[in-house]
Amino acid sequence: MELLPFFEWAETTFLGYIGKTYGGVYATFGQSLHLMALAVLGGSVLVADLRLLNVIMKDVPSEIVTEQAHKWFRIALVVIICTGIFMAAAVAQRMYHNDFFWAKMSALLVGIIFVFAIKRPLLKGSHADLNPIVIKMVACASILVWFSVAATGRWIGFSG
Amino acid sequence: MTVKKELDVKEKIAAVAAGAIIISALIYWGYQFVGMLEFLEMAYG
């Protein structure tokens, strides 16, 4: 499926026009909120996964930490997607030809599927009933996938 | 935490998915790191 026409169209939309024309709006509502949400998402991922790895907050049950962190994760993810669409619309054709944009989208898709289809269903009950090696593997995979989302996202800004 | 001998289906799926992500991420970032070293060698010898 050829996606270029969609990206060309995205630049002509209202969002694309606003982002391209008003640098201040792009910088504040786009980049700033996007980076702040990324910080919240990264924080919630690290808090939950480092607790699962028994590195931090050992005195708090991991069920409570992961449950609380997931609430903030969901909020941050919604903000990231909304501001990301706004930012990408302004430079859609450049994004289409950028390898790191596609790497980030792939990592983001894998991360979302992993969290909502695998990690959450696994961690919903008592963690004492789960194999600790599996819990640690899930925590490591989660850190790696969200690190990849953040790193490839920042890489977009420093490439072609 | 007690170590169980048998993993249930959810745990098996999680273990396979997590393993696949860990291996893929290591290959991807390893490839990027080698690419960076080659680039630096080309630029600075």
N, CA and C atoms of all chains as a GROMACS GRO file, in nm:
protein
  615
    1MET      N    1   0.085  -0.120   0.000
    1MET     CA    2   0.000   0.000   0.000
    1MET      C    3   0.088   0.125   0.000
    2GLU      N    4   0.059   0.215  -0.093
    2GLU     CA    5   0.139   0.338  -0.104
    2GLU      C    6   0.086   0.442  -0.004
    3LEU      N    7   0.174   0.483   0.087
    3LEU     CA    8   0.130   0.574   0.193
    3LEU      C    9   0.164   0.721   0.166
    4LEU      N   10   0.247   0.744   0.063
    4LEU     CA   11   0.291   0.882   0.037
    4LEU      C   12   0.175   0.979   0.017
    5PRO      N   13   0.072   0.942  -0.062
    5PRO     CA   14  -0.042   1.036  -0.080
    5PRO      C   15  -0.106   1.077   0.054
    6PHE      N   16  -0.111   0.984   0.149
    6PHE     CA   17  -0.168   1.016   0.280
    6PHE      C   18  -0.082   1.121   0.351
    7PHE      N   19   0.050   1.106   0.341
    7PHE     CA   20   0.141   1.201   0.407
    7PHE      C   21   0.136   1.338   0.338
    8GLU      N   22   0.120   1.336   0.204
    8GLU     CA   23   0.106   1.463   0.130
    8GLU      C   24  -0.023   1.533   0.172
    9TRP      N   25  -0.128   1.455   0.186
    9TRP     CA   26  -0.258   1.510   0.228
    9TRP      C   27  -0.247   1.568   0.371
   10ALA      N   28  -0.173   1.496   0.460
   10ALA     CA   29  -0.163   1.538   0.600
   10ALA      C   30  -0.106   1.680   0.611
   11GLU      N   31  -0.013   1.713   0.521
   11GLU     CA   32   0.047   1.847   0.525
   11GLU      C   33  -0.051   1.957   0.484
   12THR      N   34  -0.152   1.919   0.408
   12THR     CA   35  -0.249   2.019   0.361
   12THR      C   36  -0.365   2.036   0.459
   13THR      N   37  -0.370   1.954   0.562
   13THR     CA   38  -0.482   1.964   0.658
   13THR      C   39  -0.464   2.086   0.748
   14PHE      N   40  -0.565   2.115   0.827
   14PHE     CA   41  -0.561   2.229   0.919
   14PHE      C   42  -0.445   2.214   1.018
   15LEU      N   43  -0.427   2.093   1.070
   15LEU     CA   44  -0.318   2.068   1.165
   15LEU      C   45  -0.183   2.093   1.100
   16GLY      N   46  -0.166   2.043   0.978
   16GLY     CA   47  -0.041   2.061   0.905
   16GLY      C   48  -0.014   2.208   0.879
   17TYR      N   49  -0.120   2.281   0.842
   17TYR     CA   50  -0.107   2.424   0.812
   17TYR      C   51  -0.065   2.502   0.938
   18ILE      N   52  -0.134   2.476   1.049
   18ILE     CA   53  -0.102   2.545   1.176
   18ILE      C   54   0.042   2.517   1.217
   19GLY      N   55   0.080   2.391   1.214
   19GLY     CA   56   0.215   2.352   1.256
   19GLY      C   57   0.324   2.413   1.170
   20LYS      N   58   0.296   2.422   1.038
   20LYS     CA   59   0.396   2.475   0.945
   20LYS      C   60   0.404   2.627   0.953
   21THR      N   61   0.292   2.692   0.977
   21THR     CA   62   0.285   2.837   0.969
   21THR      C   63   0.323   2.906   1.100
   22TYR      N   64   0.279   2.849   1.211
   22TYR     CA   65   0.302   2.915   1.340
   22TYR      C   66   0.403   2.833   1.423
   23GLY      N   67   0.529   2.875   1.416
   23GLY     CA   68   0.636   2.805   1.487
   23GLY      C   69   0.614   2.797   1.636
   24GLY      N   70   0.554   2.903   1.695
   24GLY     CA   71   0.529   2.907   1.838
   24GLY      C   72   0.430   2.800   1.881
   25VAL      N   73   0.325   2.783   1.801
   25VAL     CA   74   0.224   2.682   1.832
   25VAL      C   75   0.286   2.542   1.822
   26TYR      N   76   0.368   2.524   1.717
   26TYR     CA   77   0.435   2.395   1.696
   26TYR      C   78   0.527   2.363   1.815
   27ALA      N   79   0.602   2.468   1.860
   27ALA     CA   80   0.699   2.446   1.968
   27ALA      C   81   0.631   2.420   2.102
   28THR      N   82   0.520   2.494   2.130
   28THR     CA   83   0.457   2.479   2.262
   28THR      C   84   0.361   2.361   2.267
   29PHE      N   85   0.259   2.363   2.179
   29PHE     CA   86   0.159   2.255   2.183
   29PHE      C   87   0.211   2.125   2.123
   30GLY      N   88   0.309   2.139   2.035
   30GLY     CA   89   0.366   2.017   1.976
   30GLY      C   90   0.482   1.965   2.056
   31GLN      N   91   0.597   2.023   2.033
   31GLN     CA   92   0.720   1.968   2.090
   31GLN      C   93   0.722   1.965   2.243
   32SER      N   94   0.687   2.078   2.308
   32SER     CA   95   0.698   2.082   2.455
   32SER      C   96   0.609   1.979   2.522
   33LEU      N   97   0.480   1.978   2.482
   33LEU     CA   98   0.388   1.881   2.542
   33LEU      C   99   0.429   1.738   2.510
   34HIS      N  100   0.478   1.719   2.386
   34HIS     CA  101   0.520   1.585   2.343
   34HIS      C  102   0.635   1.536   2.432
   35LEU      N  103   0.734   1.624   2.454
   35LEU     CA  104   0.850   1.584   2.536
   35LEU      C  105   0.812   1.566   2.682
   36MET      N  106   0.721   1.653   2.733
   36MET     CA  107   0.678   1.637   2.872
   36MET      C  108   0.602   1.506   2.891
   37ALA      N  109   0.516   1.475   2.794
   37ALA     CA  110   0.441   1.348   2.801
   37ALA      C  111   0.536   1.230   2.790
   38LEU      N  112   0.639   1.245   2.707
   38LEU     CA  113   0.738   1.138   2.694
   38LEU      C  114   0.812   1.117   2.825
   39ALA      N  115   0.838   1.227   2.896
   39ALA     CA  116   0.905   1.217   3.027
   39ALA      C  117   0.815   1.143   3.127
   40VAL      N  118   0.684   1.176   3.125
   40VAL     CA  119   0.589   1.109   3.216
   40VAL      C  120   0.579   0.959   3.180
   41LEU      N  121   0.570   0.932   3.050
   41LEU     CA  122   0.561   0.793   3.005
   41LEU      C  123   0.688   0.716   3.044
   42GLY      N  124   0.803   0.777   3.017
   42GLY     CA  125   0.931   0.713   3.052
   42GLY      C  126   0.941   0.690   3.202
   43GLY      N  127   0.895   0.790   3.280
   43GLY     CA  128   0.898   0.778   3.426
   43GLY      C  129   0.810   0.664   3.475
   44SER      N  130   0.688   0.657   3.419
   44SER     CA  131   0.595   0.552   3.464
   44SER      C  132   0.647   0.413   3.425
   45VAL      N  133   0.708   0.404   3.306
   45VAL     CA  134   0.765   0.276   3.262
   45VAL      C  135   0.881   0.236   3.354
   46LEU      N  136   0.970   0.331   3.383
   46LEU     CA  137   1.087   0.299   3.466
   46LEU      C  138   1.047   0.263   3.609
   47VAL      N  139   0.952   0.339   3.666
   47VAL     CA  140   0.909   0.310   3.803
   47VAL      C  141   0.850   0.169   3.811
   48ALA      N  142   0.760   0.138   3.717
   48ALA     CA  143   0.695   0.006   3.720
   48ALA      C  144   0.796  -0.106   3.694
   49ASP      N  145   0.879  -0.087   3.590
   49ASP     CA  146   0.969  -0.197   3.551
   49ASP      C  147   1.086  -0.215   3.647
   50LEU      N  148   1.137  -0.104   3.702
   50LEU     CA  149   1.245  -0.119   3.802
   50LEU      C  150   1.191  -0.182   3.930
   51ARG      N  151   1.063  -0.157   3.961
   51ARG     CA  152   1.002  -0.225   4.077
   51ARG      C  153   0.989  -0.374   4.048
   52LEU      N  154   0.948  -0.408   3.925
   52LEU     CA  155   0.936  -0.549   3.889
   52LEU      C  156   1.073  -0.619   3.892
   53LEU      N  157   1.178  -0.542   3.865
   53LEU     CA  158   1.314  -0.598   3.868
   53LEU      C  159   1.372  -0.595   4.010
   54ASN      N  160   1.290  -0.550   4.107
   54ASN     CA  161   1.334  -0.542   4.247
   54ASN      C  162   1.450  -0.446   4.268
   55VAL      N  163   1.452  -0.336   4.193
   55VAL     CA  164   1.560  -0.238   4.207
   55VAL      C  165   1.515  -0.123   4.297
   56ILE      N  166   1.392  -0.075   4.280
   56ILE     CA  167   1.344   0.039   4.359
   56ILE      C  168   1.215   0.002   4.433
   57MET      N  169   1.185   0.083   4.535
   57MET     CA  170   1.059   0.074   4.611
   57MET      C  171   1.025  -0.070   4.653
   58LYS      N  172   1.124  -0.138   4.708
   58LYS     CA  173   1.102  -0.279   4.745
   58LYS      C  174   1.001  -0.293   4.860
   59ASP      N  175   0.979  -0.182   4.934
   59ASP     CA  176   0.886  -0.189   5.047
   59ASP      C  177   0.739  -0.170   5.005
   60VAL      N  178   0.717  -0.140   4.877
   60VAL     CA  179   0.579  -0.124   4.827
   60VAL      C  180   0.548  -0.243   4.736
   61PRO      N  181   0.431  -0.306   4.755
   61PRO     CA  182   0.398  -0.421   4.668
   61PRO      C  183   0.401  -0.383   4.520
   62SER      N  184   0.458  -0.470   4.438
   62SER     CA  185   0.472  -0.440   4.294
   62SER      C  186   0.335  -0.425   4.227
   63GLU      N  187   0.232  -0.491   4.280
   63GLU     CA  188   0.098  -0.478   4.221
   63GLU      C  189   0.051  -0.332   4.229
   64ILE      N  190   0.076  -0.268   4.345
   64ILE     CA  191   0.033  -0.128   4.365
   64ILE      C  192   0.113  -0.035   4.275
   65VAL      N  193   0.245  -0.056   4.269
   65VAL     CA  194   0.331   0.032   4.187
   65VAL      C  195   0.292   0.023   4.039
   66THR      N  196   0.276  -0.099   3.987
   66THR     CA  197   0.244  -0.114   3.845
   66THR      C  198   0.105  -0.059   3.812
   67GLU      N  199   0.011  -0.076   3.906
   67GLU     CA  200  -0.125  -0.026   3.884
   67GLU      C  201  -0.126   0.127   3.877
   68GLN      N  202  -0.058   0.191   3.973
   68GLN     CA  203  -0.052   0.338   3.976
   68GLN      C  204   0.024   0.392   3.854
   69ALA      N  205   0.136   0.328   3.822
   69ALA     CA  206   0.217   0.375   3.708
   69ALA      C  207   0.140   0.363   3.577
   70HIS      N  208   0.057   0.258   3.566
   70HIS     CA  209  -0.015   0.236   3.441
   70HIS      C  210  -0.116   0.348   3.413
   71LYS      N  211  -0.175   0.403   3.521
   71LYS     CA  212  -0.271   0.515   3.502
   71LYS      C  213  -0.201   0.631   3.434
   72TRP      N  214  -0.081   0.667   3.482
   72TRP     CA  215  -0.005   0.777   3.423
   72TRP      C  216   0.046   0.741   3.284
   73PHE      N  217   0.078   0.615   3.265
   73PHE     CA  218   0.124   0.568   3.135
   73PHE      C  219   0.017   0.594   3.029
   74ARG      N  220  -0.109   0.560   3.063
   74ARG     CA  221  -0.219   0.578   2.968
   74ARG      C  222  -0.240   0.725   2.932
   75ILE      N  223  -0.237   0.810   3.036
   75ILE     CA  224  -0.254   0.955   3.012
   75ILE      C  225  -0.143   1.006   2.921
   76ALA      N  226  -0.019   0.969   2.955
   76ALA     CA  227   0.097   1.016   2.877
   76ALA      C  228   0.090   0.965   2.733
   77LEU      N  229   0.045   0.841   2.716
   77LEU     CA  230   0.038   0.783   2.581
   77LEU      C  231  -0.062   0.860   2.494
   78VAL      N  232  -0.177   0.896   2.552
   78VAL     CA  233  -0.277   0.972   2.476
   78VAL      C  234  -0.220   1.108   2.434
   79VAL      N  235  -0.152   1.177   2.528
   79VAL     CA  236  -0.093   1.308   2.496
   79VAL      C  237   0.016   1.292   2.388
   80ILE      N  238   0.098   1.190   2.402
   80ILE     CA  239   0.206   1.165   2.304
   80ILE      C  240   0.148   1.143   2.164
   81ILE      N  241   0.043   1.063   2.155
   81ILE     CA  242  -0.015   1.034   2.023
   81ILE      C  243  -0.079   1.160   1.964
   82CYS      N  244  -0.154   1.236   2.046
   82CYS     CA  245  -0.220   1.358   1.995
   82CYS      C  246  -0.117   1.461   1.948
   83THR      N  247  -0.017   1.490   2.032
   83THR     CA  248   0.084   1.590   1.994
   83THR      C  249   0.173   1.537   1.882
   84GLY      N  250   0.193   1.406   1.879
   84GLY     CA  251   0.275   1.346   1.774
   84GLY      C  252   0.209   1.360   1.638
   85ILE      N  253   0.077   1.339   1.633
   85ILE     CA  254   0.004   1.354   1.506
   85ILE      C  255   0.014   1.499   1.459
   86PHE      N  256  -0.002   1.594   1.554
   86PHE     CA  257   0.008   1.737   1.520
   86PHE      C  258   0.146   1.770   1.464
   87MET      N  259   0.252   1.722   1.533
   87MET     CA  260   0.388   1.752   1.488
   87MET      C  261   0.419   1.687   1.353
   88ALA      N  262   0.378   1.561   1.338
   88ALA     CA  263   0.408   1.489   1.213
   88ALA      C  264   0.334   1.550   1.094
   89ALA      N  265   0.212   1.604   1.120
   89ALA     CA  266   0.134   1.662   1.010
   89ALA      C  267   0.206   1.781   0.948
   90ALA      N  268   0.278   1.857   1.031
   90ALA     CA  269   0.346   1.977   0.981
   90ALA      C  270   0.463   1.943   0.889
   91VAL      N  271   0.524   1.829   0.911
   91VAL     CA  272   0.641   1.789   0.830
   91VAL      C  273   0.622   1.648   0.776
   92ALA      N  274   0.500   1.619   0.734
   92ALA     CA  275   0.461   1.482   0.701
   92ALA      C  276   0.546   1.420   0.590
   93GLN      N  277   0.574   1.497   0.485
   93GLN     CA  278   0.649   1.438   0.373
   93GLN      C  279   0.794   1.410   0.413
   94ARG      N  280   0.850   1.498   0.498
   94ARG     CA  281   0.986   1.473   0.549
   94ARG      C  282   0.987   1.348   0.636
   95MET      N  283   0.882   1.331   0.715
   95MET     CA  284   0.873   1.213   0.801
   95MET      C  285   0.864   1.084   0.717
   96TYR      N  286   0.788   1.092   0.608
   96TYR     CA  287   0.769   0.974   0.524
   96TYR      C  288   0.903   0.919   0.475
   97HIS      N  289   0.997   1.010   0.445
   97HIS     CA  290   1.126   0.968   0.390
   97HIS      C  291   1.232   0.946   0.498
   98ASN      N  292   1.193   0.956   0.625
   98ASN     CA  293   1.289   0.942   0.734
   98ASN      C  294   1.281   0.801   0.795
   99ASP      N  295   1.394   0.729   0.787
   99ASP     CA  296   1.397   0.590   0.838
   99ASP      C  297   1.366   0.582   0.986
  100PHE      N  298   1.410   0.683   1.064
  100PHE     CA  299   1.391   0.677   1.209
  100PHE      C  300   1.245   0.704   1.249
  101PHE      N  301   1.172   0.776   1.164
  101PHE     CA  302   1.029   0.794   1.188
  101PHE      C  303   0.961   0.656   1.184
  102TRP      N  304   0.996   0.577   1.083
  102TRP     CA  305   0.934   0.444   1.070
  102TRP      C  306   0.982   0.350   1.180
  103ALA      N  307   1.110   0.366   1.220
  103ALA     CA  308   1.160   0.285   1.332
  103ALA      C  309   1.083   0.319   1.459
  104LYS      N  310   1.057   0.450   1.480
  104LYS     CA  311   0.983   0.492   1.599
  104LYS      C  312   0.840   0.440   1.595
  105MET      N  313   0.774   0.451   1.479
  105MET     CA  314   0.636   0.405   1.467
  105MET      C  315   0.627   0.254   1.492
  106SER      N  316   0.727   0.180   1.440
  106SER     CA  317   0.728   0.034   1.461
  106SER      C  318   0.745   0.004   1.610
  107ALA      N  319   0.840   0.073   1.675
  107ALA     CA  320   0.864   0.050   1.818
  107ALA      C  321   0.741   0.089   1.900
  108LEU      N  322   0.677   0.200   1.861
  108LEU     CA  323   0.557   0.246   1.932
  108LEU      C  324   0.445   0.143   1.922
  109LEU      N  325   0.426   0.090   1.801
  109LEU     CA  326   0.321  -0.011   1.778
  109LEU      C  327   0.350  -0.137   1.861
  110VAL      N  328   0.476  -0.182   1.856
  110VAL     CA  329   0.514  -0.300   1.935
  110VAL      C  330   0.494  -0.273   2.084
  111GLY      N  331   0.533  -0.152   2.129
  111GLY     CA  332   0.520  -0.115   2.270
  111GLY      C  333   0.374  -0.115   2.315
  112ILE      N  334   0.286  -0.056   2.234
  112ILE     CA  335   0.143  -0.050   2.271
  112ILE      C  336   0.083  -0.191   2.276
  113ILE      N  337   0.112  -0.272   2.174
  113ILE     CA  338   0.060  -0.410   2.173
  113ILE      C  339   0.114  -0.487   2.293
  114PHE      N  340   0.244  -0.471   2.319
  114PHE     CA  341   0.307  -0.543   2.430
  114PHE      C  342   0.244  -0.505   2.565
  115VAL      N  343   0.221  -0.375   2.585
  115VAL     CA  344   0.166  -0.330   2.714
  115VAL      C  345   0.022  -0.378   2.733
  116PHE      N  346  -0.062  -0.353   2.630
  116PHE     CA  347  -0.206  -0.378   2.649
  116PHE      C  348  -0.248  -0.524   2.622
  117ALA      N  349  -0.169  -0.596   2.542
  117ALA     CA  350  -0.209  -0.735   2.512
  117ALA      C  351  -0.132  -0.837   2.594
  118ILE      N  352  -0.015  -0.799   2.645
  118ILE     CA  353   0.067  -0.897   2.715
  118ILE      C  354   0.100  -0.857   2.859
  119LYS      N  355   0.158  -0.738   2.875
  119LYS     CA  356   0.206  -0.699   3.009
  119LYS      C  357   0.091  -0.678   3.109
  120ARG      N  358  -0.011  -0.600   3.068
  120ARG     CA  359  -0.123  -0.572   3.159
  120ARG      C  360  -0.200  -0.698   3.199
  121PRO      N  361  -0.241  -0.780   3.100
  121PRO     CA  362  -0.313  -0.903   3.139
  121PRO      C  363  -0.229  -0.991   3.232
  122LEU      N  364  -0.098  -0.995   3.209
  122LEU     CA  365  -0.012  -1.080   3.293
  122LEU      C  366  -0.003  -1.027   3.435
  123LEU      N  367   0.008  -0.894   3.450
  123LEU     CA  368   0.036  -0.835   3.581
  123LEU      C  369  -0.090  -0.794   3.658
  124LYS      N  370  -0.208  -0.825   3.605
  124LYS     CA  371  -0.333  -0.781   3.669
  124LYS      C  372  -0.356  -0.847   3.804
  125GLY      N  373  -0.324  -0.974   3.816
  125GLY     CA  374  -0.348  -1.046   3.941
  125GLY      C  375  -0.231  -1.033   4.037
  126SER      N  376  -0.219  -1.132   4.126
  126SER     CA  377  -0.110  -1.131   4.222
  126SER      C  378   0.022  -1.168   4.153
  127HIS      N  379   0.124  -1.088   4.179
  127HIS     CA  380   0.253  -1.114   4.115
  127HIS      C  381   0.325  -1.233   4.180
  128ALA      N  382   0.281  -1.267   4.301
  128ALA     CA  383   0.343  -1.380   4.370
  128ALA      C  384   0.313  -1.512   4.300
  129ASP      N  385   0.202  -1.513   4.221
  129ASP     CA  386   0.166  -1.636   4.150
  129ASP      C  387   0.243  -1.654   4.019
  130LEU      N  388   0.319  -1.549   3.981
  130LEU     CA  389   0.388  -1.554   3.851
  130LEU      C  390   0.534  -1.597   3.869
  131ASN      N  391   0.588  -1.654   3.762
  131ASN     CA  392   0.728  -1.693   3.764
  131ASN      C  393   0.815  -1.566   3.764
  132PRO      N  394   0.905  -1.551   3.862
  132PRO     CA  395   0.984  -1.427   3.871
  132PRO      C  396   1.073  -1.401   3.749
  133ILE      N  397   1.116  -1.509   3.683
  133ILE     CA  398   1.201  -1.489   3.563
  133ILE      C  399   1.118  -1.427   3.451
  134VAL      N  400   0.993  -1.473   3.437
  134VAL     CA  401   0.905  -1.416   3.334
  134VAL      C  402   0.878  -1.268   3.365
  135ILE      N  403   0.853  -1.236   3.491
  135ILE     CA  404   0.829  -1.096   3.531
  135ILE      C  405   0.949  -1.010   3.494
  136LYS      N  406   1.068  -1.059   3.521
  136LYS     CA  407   1.190  -0.981   3.492
  136LYS      C  408   1.213  -0.968   3.342
  137MET      N  409   1.181  -1.073   3.266
  137MET     CA  410   1.193  -1.065   3.119
  137MET      C  411   1.098  -0.960   3.064
  138VAL      N  412   0.975  -0.959   3.117
  138VAL     CA  413   0.874  -0.861   3.071
  138VAL      C  414   0.921  -0.719   3.105
  139ALA      N  415   0.977  -0.700   3.224
  139ALA     CA  416   1.025  -0.567   3.265
  139ALA      C  417   1.139  -0.521   3.174
  140CYS      N  418   1.234  -0.610   3.144
  140CYS     CA  419   1.347  -0.575   3.057
  140CYS      C  420   1.298  -0.541   2.916
  141ALA      N  421   1.206  -0.623   2.864
  141ALA     CA  422   1.153  -0.598   2.729
  141ALA      C  423   1.080  -0.464   2.724
  142SER      N  424   1.005  -0.434   2.830
  142SER     CA  425   0.931  -0.309   2.836
  142SER      C  426   1.027  -0.189   2.836
  143ILE      N  427   1.132  -0.196   2.918
  143ILE     CA  428   1.230  -0.086   2.921
  143ILE      C  429   1.294  -0.070   2.783
  144LEU      N  430   1.332  -0.182   2.721
  144LEU     CA  431   1.399  -0.176   2.591
  144LEU      C  432   1.310  -0.118   2.482
  145VAL      N  433   1.184  -0.159   2.480
  145VAL     CA  434   1.096  -0.113   2.372
  145VAL      C  435   1.065   0.037   2.386
  146TRP      N  436   1.045   0.084   2.512
  146TRP     CA  437   1.015   0.227   2.530
  146TRP      C  438   1.141   0.312   2.518
  147PHE      N  439   1.257   0.254   2.550
  147PHE     CA  440   1.384   0.322   2.522
  147PHE      C  441   1.398   0.341   2.371
  148SER      N  442   1.363   0.237   2.295
  148SER     CA  443   1.373   0.245   2.148
  148SER      C  444   1.279   0.352   2.093
  149VAL      N  445   1.158   0.362   2.150
  149VAL     CA  446   1.064   0.466   2.105
  149VAL      C  447   1.124   0.604   2.130
  150ALA      N  448   1.178   0.625   2.250
  150ALA     CA  449   1.235   0.756   2.284
  150ALA      C  450   1.358   0.787   2.201
  151ALA      N  451   1.448   0.689   2.188
  151ALA     CA  452   1.575   0.713   2.119
  151ALA      C  453   1.554   0.739   1.970
  152THR      N  454   1.471   0.657   1.906
  152THR     CA  455   1.446   0.678   1.762
  152THR      C  456   1.369   0.808   1.741
  153GLY      N  457   1.284   0.843   1.839
  153GLY     CA  458   1.210   0.970   1.830
  153GLY      C  459   1.305   1.089   1.832
  154ARG      N  460   1.400   1.087   1.923
  154ARG     CA  461   1.497   1.196   1.929
  154ARG      C  462   1.586   1.195   1.805
  155TRP      N  463   1.614   1.075   1.753
  155TRP     CA  464   1.701   1.060   1.636
  155TRP      C  465   1.638   1.126   1.512
  156ILE      N  466   1.505   1.128   1.506
  156ILE     CA  467   1.437   1.193   1.393
  156ILE      C  468   1.486   1.337   1.378
  157GLY      N  469   1.501   1.404   1.493
  157GLY     CA  470   1.543   1.544   1.491
  157GLY      C  471   1.686   1.565   1.446
  158PHE      N  472   1.767   1.461   1.449
  158PHE     CA  473   1.908   1.474   1.413
  158PHE      C  474   1.943   1.405   1.282
  159SER      N  475   1.841   1.368   1.205
  159SER     CA  476   1.868   1.300   1.079
  159SER      C  477   1.789   1.368   0.967
  160GLY      N  478   1.838   1.345   0.845
  160GLY     CA  479   1.782   1.394   0.719
  160GLY      C  480   1.663   1.478   0.739
  161MET      N  481   0.860  -1.460   4.648
  161MET     CA  482   0.795  -1.522   4.533
  161MET      C  483   0.836  -1.668   4.519
  162THR      N  484   0.740  -1.755   4.491
  162THR     CA  485   0.773  -1.896   4.476
  162THR      C  486   0.790  -1.928   4.328
  163VAL      N  487   0.890  -2.010   4.299
  163VAL     CA  488   0.915  -2.047   4.160
  163VAL      C  489   0.830  -2.168   4.125
  164LYS      N  490   0.740  -2.149   4.024
  164LYS     CA  491   0.655  -2.260   3.983
  164LYS      C  492   0.730  -2.342   3.878
  165LYS      N  493   0.695  -2.470   3.869
  165LYS     CA  494   0.762  -2.554   3.769
  165LYS      C  495   0.700  -2.532   3.631
  166GLU      N  496   0.567  -2.523   3.626
  166GLU     CA  497   0.497  -2.508   3.499
  166GLU      C  498   0.450  -2.365   3.479
  167LEU      N  499   0.474  -2.312   3.359
  167LEU     CA  500   0.424  -2.178   3.327
  167LEU      C  501   0.284  -2.193   3.269
  168ASP      N  502   0.192  -2.099   3.305
  168ASP     CA  503   0.061  -2.105   3.239
  168ASP      C  504   0.069  -2.035   3.104
  169VAL      N  505  -0.043  -2.038   3.030
  169VAL     CA  506  -0.041  -1.989   2.891
  169VAL      C  507   0.000  -1.841   2.885
  170LYS      N  508  -0.056  -1.760   2.977
  170LYS     CA  509  -0.025  -1.616   2.977
  170LYS      C  510   0.124  -1.593   2.999
  171GLU      N  511   0.182  -1.671   3.089
  171GLU     CA  512   0.325  -1.656   3.117
  171GLU      C  513   0.410  -1.700   2.998
  172LYS      N  514   0.368  -1.807   2.932
  172LYS     CA  515   0.442  -1.856   2.815
  172LYS      C  516   0.441  -1.752   2.704
  173ILE      N  517   0.321  -1.694   2.677
  173ILE     CA  518   0.309  -1.591   2.573
  173ILE      C  519   0.396  -1.471   2.609
  174ALA      N  520   0.391  -1.431   2.736
  174ALA     CA  521   0.469  -1.316   2.782
  174ALA      C  522   0.619  -1.342   2.768
  175ALA      N  523   0.661  -1.462   2.803
  175ALA     CA  524   0.803  -1.496   2.795
  175ALA      C  525   0.852  -1.494   2.649
  176VAL      N  526   0.771  -1.551   2.558
  176VAL     CA  527   0.810  -1.554   2.416
  176VAL      C  528   0.814  -1.412   2.359
  177ALA      N  529   0.711  -1.332   2.389
  177ALA     CA  530   0.705  -1.194   2.338
  177ALA      C  531   0.820  -1.111   2.394
  178ALA      N  532   0.844  -1.124   2.524
  178ALA     CA  533   0.953  -1.047   2.586
  178ALA      C  534   1.088  -1.088   2.528
  179GLY      N  535   1.107  -1.220   2.510
  179GLY     CA  536   1.233  -1.269   2.452
  179GLY      C  537   1.253  -1.214   2.311
  180ALA      N  538   1.144  -1.215   2.232
  180ALA     CA  539   1.153  -1.165   2.093
  180ALA      C  540   1.189  -1.017   2.092
  181ILE      N  541   1.128  -0.939   2.183
  181ILE     CA  542   1.156  -0.795   2.189
  181ILE      C  543   1.301  -0.771   2.232
  182ILE      N  544   1.346  -0.844   2.333
  182ILE     CA  545   1.483  -0.825   2.382
  182ILE      C  546   1.584  -0.857   2.272
  183ILE      N  547   1.565  -0.970   2.202
  183ILE     CA  548   1.659  -1.009   2.096
  183ILE      C  549   1.655  -0.909   1.981
  184SER      N  550   1.532  -0.868   1.940
  184SER     CA  551   1.519  -0.771   1.829
  184SER      C  552   1.585  -0.639   1.864
  185ALA      N  553   1.563  -0.592   1.987
  185ALA     CA  554   1.621  -0.463   2.028
  185ALA      C  555   1.773  -0.471   2.032
  186LEU      N  556   1.826  -0.582   2.081
  186LEU     CA  557   1.972  -0.597   2.087
  186LEU      C  558   2.032  -0.599   1.946
  187ILE      N  559   1.965  -0.670   1.853
  187ILE     CA  560   2.014  -0.675   1.715
  187ILE      C  561   2.007  -0.536   1.652
  188TYR      N  562   1.893  -0.466   1.669
  188TYR     CA  563   1.875  -0.334   1.608
  188TYR      C  564   1.978  -0.234   1.660
  189TRP      N  565   1.992  -0.226   1.793
  189TRP     CA  566   2.084  -0.128   1.850
  189TRP      C  567   2.230  -0.169   1.829
  190GLY      N  568   2.256  -0.300   1.823
  190GLY     CA  569   2.391  -0.347   1.790
  190GLY      C  570   2.428  -0.306   1.649
  191TYR      N  571   2.332  -0.321   1.557
  191TYR     CA  572   2.353  -0.283   1.416
  191TYR      C  573   2.377  -0.132   1.406
  192GLN      N  574   2.301  -0.054   1.479
  192GLN     CA  575   2.319   0.092   1.478
  192GLN      C  576   2.456   0.130   1.534
  193PHE      N  577   2.500   0.060   1.639
  193PHE     CA  578   2.628   0.089   1.703
  193PHE      C  579   2.744   0.057   1.607
  194VAL      N  580   2.735  -0.058   1.538
  194VAL     CA  581   2.840  -0.095   1.442
  194VAL      C  582   2.842   0.006   1.328
  195GLY      N  583   2.725   0.049   1.282
  195GLY     CA  584   2.716   0.150   1.177
  195GLY      C  585   2.783   0.280   1.219
  196MET      N  586   2.761   0.319   1.344
  196MET     CA  587   2.823   0.441   1.395
  196MET      C  588   2.975   0.428   1.400
  197LEU      N  589   3.025   0.310   1.442
  197LEU     CA  590   3.171   0.289   1.447
  197LEU      C  591   3.231   0.297   1.307
  198GLU      N  592   3.163   0.237   1.208
  198GLU     CA  593   3.212   0.240   1.069
  198GLU      C  594   3.214   0.384   1.018
  199PHE      N  595   3.110   0.459   1.052
  199PHE     CA  596   3.101   0.600   1.009
  199PHE      C  597   3.215   0.682   1.071
  200LEU      N  598   3.241   0.660   1.198
  200LEU     CA  599   3.349   0.734   1.265
  200LEU      C  600   3.485   0.698   1.206
  201GLU      N  601   3.499   0.569   1.169
  201GLU     CA  602   3.626   0.525   1.111
  201GLU      C  603   3.647   0.590   0.974
  202MET      N  604   3.536   0.601   0.896
  202MET     CA  605   3.545   0.665   0.764
  202MET      C  606   3.580   0.813   0.779
  203ALA      N  607   3.521   0.876   0.883
  203ALA     CA  608   3.539   1.020   0.900
  203ALA      C  609   3.676   1.055   0.959
  204TYR      N  610   3.721   0.977   1.055
  204TYR     CA  611   3.844   1.014   1.128
  204TYR      C  612   3.957   0.913   1.113
  205GLY      N  613   3.932   0.802   1.044
  205GLY     CA  614   4.037   0.703   1.021
  205GLY      C  615   4.063   0.612   1.139
   0.00000   0.00000   0.00000
